[in-house]
Amino acid sequence: MLISDMNKPDHDNSPDFWIVTAPAVGACACVVVWMAIVSRMWRGLPILAYQPRRRVPWRFVDLVAVLVFSVLVGGAVAKVGRTHFGLPEAPGVAVDTAAEPDTVHPIGRLLLEEPSVATLALCLLTAVVVAPIAEEFLFRLLLQGWLEILERRLRRRLPVLRKLLPGFVPVAFVAVLFAAVHFRLAEPHPSTDELLFRLGVTAVISLSVMGFGVVLLRFRAGATLRDFGIVAGRLPSDVILGLIAYVAVTPPVYFVMVLARGLLPRDIVVDPIPLLFLAVALGYLYYKTHRIVSAIVLHMAFNATALAIALLSLGQ
């Protein structure tokens, strides 16, 4: 069934109703959470208590191995996929070559041009499940975890680093890198087949790289489940923490996005700017807890919200 062919529901369930109500409810919940945060800060309490852990067992060479694998498998999967599905080697073939480049996210465009249940399922799998898990594994767990160890060593040798808050450099560096990776240019409308291919390839590459990383770190570096940021007894509290962080972070991030869109030219993709703030929150969660579940939950909920907004916009 096409999403655009769904019957118009009652007023209380209409897209217009939710477009107005959901942000208002979210903003109120955000204010409540921030009031609690300010209250803790006023009493001299940390927003989150720092929870130390043992040094991560992986080294720089392990990070390089994962990076090299991602480049190789990415190129191979893309080449084999394009040959198998008969797609041109040059990506981004436009449906209308005379069309002006636009800044619509590929997932939003895909839902607009191919609004089927299968497309929605692929978007959910890729954007709400695979991407958050794989990106938190690579950016926060692997890279930030290693950078925290490096920072501790350098703080002893470089007095300038001791002037910064512990953890600032790893969190900030990974956040900037995360935002930069999500940079994209405005482009003419790619074909639906091209968009589907990109989404599927992204999911395959992400799962492959994460699987390779887990195996490598488990058997070469001896990483344990705790090293991978998972503590079975803390799963419920980590899920709740991730949802609270989602309530606190999402409205400000979208406010920054709207502000950036209003200030910058229309042909500039503003995604990296709000995503920088999201990445800081993700890095902060991991640095304070040294568990990855809360960051994954925040990331999943944030991406699910973006997907829901894209779906609601189809009803307009």
Steps between C-alpha positions, in 0.01 A plus 500: 500500500636841406552736791354782297189289436414453867155618595487834680442419870296688752606855586678396819724265301554721194850609399410865568400415856822311574721759328367758746458282810817288495745795503302671777502187717867443423590858589317475834671171583835653401444794736421261786819300441713814478345633821617181670846542344527862615384397847780244525755752380369760748556253784853429380416154372622365165242454225621141477738333740828398336535122489859388436594181322817318409699616199359379169716211375511607137778711352550741215592216265159343564327824404705514180406139422129580536540811284684310226239224508218755470663659194563165331161346574325827411659514158444130435134500606426813296668363187342155523161651578504739209601222263235263635215753485614659174554846648748745346842534663452876548258540793234762522351474151222755500143432404483850360838633393356850468377496860664727752703319767310474826584425862232240577640206694519182285268312735241776484520506120474121484186498714356773281572326170449137605258508798451127548504275805818334374671839468390599849633171640837555331519857634412382850758223491777721364440832674347394832675169569818443301641855481471585873654171614782503245583868541504488880722192483746670264496859621437483872616152602803446277627848421398698808591212728853494357529880499414513870805283572715717275374815670596369845854440380533838332360691799806393697734642236311802365402761763262668253276192503473514877321833463213321324239284664589129492331336204450827312747419221371145424134605511556815292726333242264209440200734489661714229600189304147358534349822366754516217425143391133600462588792273337478159456728204179609335454290187253445218230246577650147490284225358295284734716198414810700591350605835397144586844376404675756718283414798551126462875530444534724806330237716713216363826693543409614852415148616811355336735754655343465843516120479865514397576741782333283765684187386834682474478660843367187667767261376798729438459746787307277740210744539223394738131585497570777751774636273236514226298728728233251603419409861205263518383617841494864389302456179162628634655808661710567189189489280323745731805728503510497120133596481545782752796627298285481187236721662764750612699513176255467210306831525819712527660311209196564280497863611862531383406333171212742437721794594777385267256454213372852555846659508681305228430495124233253391743294291719414802435175686496592868499144641853508651419805717218350711663156487808648669288577807346153492847346477619696803210359701576148378866538590414644841275203578771254409776689683300518821362145505750314278206293384367522148131410540377845607676663202348243262151559644538878463627458143221259408228722645641806325511325162151359556376854558656619175335211317164575662526863389571385146193275508278772642614737227362254241150571626531872441 
